[in-house]
Structure formats: C-alpha cells, structure tokens
C-alpha cells in the first residue's frame, strides 16, 4: 500500500520548472500540484504545451522514486498525473 505523500514534497521536485499562477483572470503557464487525499497528489500543466509539460514532470518524478500514473479527469476533463509513493 502506498505511503503518505504531500503536495509540498512533489512541488520541491518540480521547482526547476515554472509553476502556474492565477492572475485573477487566467492561469499563467506551468505546473500545479494539488493534494488528493493522504496518499495521492495530482499534477496539472496549465497553459499551452500540456502534453509536453506533463511528460517532463513524469520523468522527473519517476527519477525521484515516485509512482506516476498519467490520467484524465472524469468525463473527459483535463489530463493530469496521479503521484503516489511506491
């Protein structure tokens, strides 16, 4: 069973890449990590280049020892990465 994981730990791995930021009207391009329960973090890429961004993040997180599962939000929503501990 996977262990506890925190969005802050995932964010530290992704620090070399620009994070997305809400400007009040829209998101600036970059990554965003959101906690999804105690054992999962979801990573999104906001802005253009979503597929390429998610692939870069997947490789970085796997190299750091995380289990990364590419996924899509229910109902054909946004692509994301599910991050857990092995």
C-alpha positions in Angstrom: 0.0 0.0 0.0 1.4 3.4 -0.9 2.6 5.7 1.9 1.5 9.3 2.8 2.6 11.9 0.2 2.4 15.7 0.4 1.9 18.2 -2.5 4.8 20.2 -1.0 7.2 17.3 -1.5 6.2 16.9 -5.1 6.5 20.7 -5.6 10.1 20.6 -4.4 10.9 18.1 -7.2 9.3 20.3 -9.8 11.0 23.6 -8.7 13.3 23.7 -11.8 10.1 24.3 -13.9 7.9 27.3 -13.7 4.8 26.9 -11.5 1.5 28.1 -12.8 0.0 31.1 -11.1 -3.5 32.5 -11.0 -3.6 36.1 -12.2 -7.2 36.8 -11.4 -8.3 36.3 -15.0 -6.4 33.1 -16.1 -3.6 30.8 -15.2 0.0 31.6 -16.2 1.6 28.5 -17.9 3.3 26.0 -15.7 2.8 23.1 -13.3 0.3 22.9 -10.3 0.3 20.2 -7.6 -2.9 19.6 -5.7 -3.3 17.3 -2.7 -5.9 14.5 -3.3 -6.2 12.7 0.0 -3.4 11.4 2.2 -1.8 9.1 -0.4 -2.1 10.9 -3.7 -1.1 14.2 -5.3 -2.4 15.3 -8.7 -0.1 17.4 -11.0 -1.5 19.5 -13.8 0.1 21.7 -16.5 -1.8 24.9 -17.1 -1.4 26.7 -20.5 0.0 25.6 -23.8 2.2 22.6 -24.1 0.2 20.4 -21.7 1.3 17.0 -23.1 5.0 18.0 -23.2 4.9 19.6 -19.8 3.2 16.5 -18.2 5.8 14.2 -19.8 8.7 16.3 -18.4 7.2 16.2 -14.9 6.5 12.5 -15.2 10.2 11.8 -15.9 11.4 14.0 -13.1 9.0 12.5 -10.5 9.8 8.9 -11.6 13.5 9.6 -11.3 12.9 10.8 -7.8 11.2 7.5 -6.9 7.5 8.4 -7.1 4.9 6.2 -8.8 3.4 8.3 -11.6 0.2 7.4 -13.5 -0.9 9.6 -16.4 -4.7 10.1 -16.2 -7.5 12.3 -17.2 -10.2 13.9 -15.0 -13.6 12.2 -15.1 -15.9 13.0 -18.0 -13.1 13.7 -20.5 -11.6 16.5 -18.4 -8.1 17.8 -18.1 -5.1 15.5 -18.3 -3.1 15.1 -15.1 -0.6 12.9 -13.3 -1.5 10.8 -10.2 1.5 10.8 -7.9 1.9 8.2 -5.1 4.7 6.6 -3.2 5.6 3.0 -4.3 
